[in-house]
């Protein structure tokens, strides 16, 4: 894999990880506003589940990209040495 592409994928993984952490940080701040909307108040448990699932998947995907592409960079560096 091209080294520039690997760096881009590594940065993209970091962005995904940070976005997932941001979702977890924002859930307690946003949920009271969502609870106040009458239409969503009956499905608040499902909304919590969806937000936490979204955050978890973002963190998992970002961590997976970081792990895979950092191994790829180390392998490329050892092959070039």
Beta strands, then each sheet from edge to edge (+ up, - down):
end
